[in-house]
Amino acid sequence: MWVLIGGLIAGAFDITFAFVFYLPQGATPLRILQGIASGVLGRGSFQMGAASAALGAFFHFFISVCAAGIYYLASLRLPFLTRRVLISGAVFGVLMFLAMRLIVLPLSTIGFRPMKVGNIIGELFSHVFLFGMVIAYAASRARSLPYHIRSSGTTKSL
């Protein structure tokens, strides 16, 4: 449960940051969400209105929850990830930024596009503090639960 919550909160923080950060550059929340959906739908996403924006929101949160799940699973093998939350979360945030920029975007219909230095700094800030650290904290909370609660999804003792 903590992993799901962490992924959703990290996704909410990250997308809210994008809405606020890119607004002065002329990007509206609708356009940002359509841009996310355009990774699958192509340029036509910008003509589809709220439907493609909703799909973009789904993709954004799906990726966020999957990232949280991957981090949690990695923490089962590498306990350092949940003992050193700030450092591990920061590194994870940077790695997620790089994975999105260098793997996911080039494989999507968007492709690789150079970024302004200010945007790189802003997005790294978001990925480190609002995404990576949130997910690392959620994973540490999930790992701190007794095994019988983590494995059964219930709070009853065996």
Secondary structure, 3 states (H helix, E strand, C coil): CHHHHHHHHHHHHHHHHHHHHHHHHCCCHHHHHHHHHHHHHCHHHHHCCHHHHHHHHHHHHHHHHHHHHHHHHHHHHCCHHHHCHHHHHHHHHHHHHHHHHHHHHHHCCCCCCCCCHHHHHHHHHHHHHHHHHHHHHHHHHHHHCCHHHHHHCCCCCC
